Amino acid sequence: MQKGTCNGLGILSILLLLSGCIEPAPLPVPPDADSCGATSLQTLVGRPASVLQTMRFGTVTRFLRPGMAVTEDYSASRLNISIDKSGTITAVSCG
């Protein structure tokens, strides 16, 4: 009985040592922080929302206003433009 216990501990020790040799999975690559082009549109912040009427955006764009229902799903390629109650652009971001 004692011999079987020693063999079991020996095998367990070898398995523990070998598990340290396994290479961990690589970290996932984060999405491009500016995949929707928000960085180039930061000059819109502080301007009246009326400037958006003549603009065309090359991606799906969401205009967010106070009290508006918004889905919480994240899409790195979607452009979000936040507009406050007074009609001023307060933020431009991806998501």
N, C-alpha and C positions, 0 to 999 in steps of 0.2 A: 504494500500500500504506500509506503514511504517512497519507494523508488518511482512509482507512477506519478506522485506529486512533484518530485524533482524534475522528471522529464517534462511534465506539463508547464512548470515554471520556466524551464529552459527554452521551450518552444515559444512561450509567451514573450520572453525577453528578446529572442531573435526577431519575432514579429514586430515588437515595439521599435527595435533598432532599425529594421528595414523600413518602417513607416516614415522615419525621419528622412529617408532618401528620396521620397516621392516629391517630385516638383509640383508646387502649387499651380493651380490654373491661373492664367494671366488675367489681370484686371480688365473689365470691359472698357472700351474706348468711349469717352464721353462725347456726346454730340457736339458739333460745332456750336460754339457759344453765340455765333451770329448767323445762323443758318437761314434766318428770315430777312436779314438786311437791316435790322433795327439800329445798328451802330451808325450807319450813314444817315439815318433820319432823326437823330437826337436833336438836331437844330429846330425841329418842330415843337419841342417842349417849350411851353410858355406862350406859344402863338395861338391865335383864335382857330377853332375847329373849321371855320369857313375856308381856310387855306386848303383843306383836304378835298374840297369839291371838284377841283380841276386836276387832282393828282391821280395817277394810275400806279398800282402796286403790282409787282411781278409775282406775288404769292397770295395765298388766302389771307384776308385781312379781317380783323374783328375790331369793331369800334365799341369800346366799353364806356357806358355812362352810369352815373350813380343810380342804384336801385334796380338796375337791369339784371335779369336772370342770365347767368353765364354757366356753361358747362365747365367742369373742373378737369376735363381731360387735357393732357399736355401734348402739344404738337410743336416740335422744334422749328418746323418750317412755317408756322402760322405767325403773322404779325399782329400784335395787340396794340391798339392805340387807345389810351385812357383819356377821357374828356370829363372835366368837372362840371358842376351845375351851372357855372357861368359861361360854359362853352370854350374853355381854355384847355389845350392839350397838356396833360400832366405827366404822361409817361408813354414811352414807345419801347416795346420789348417783344421778345420771341416767346411763344408758348401757346 
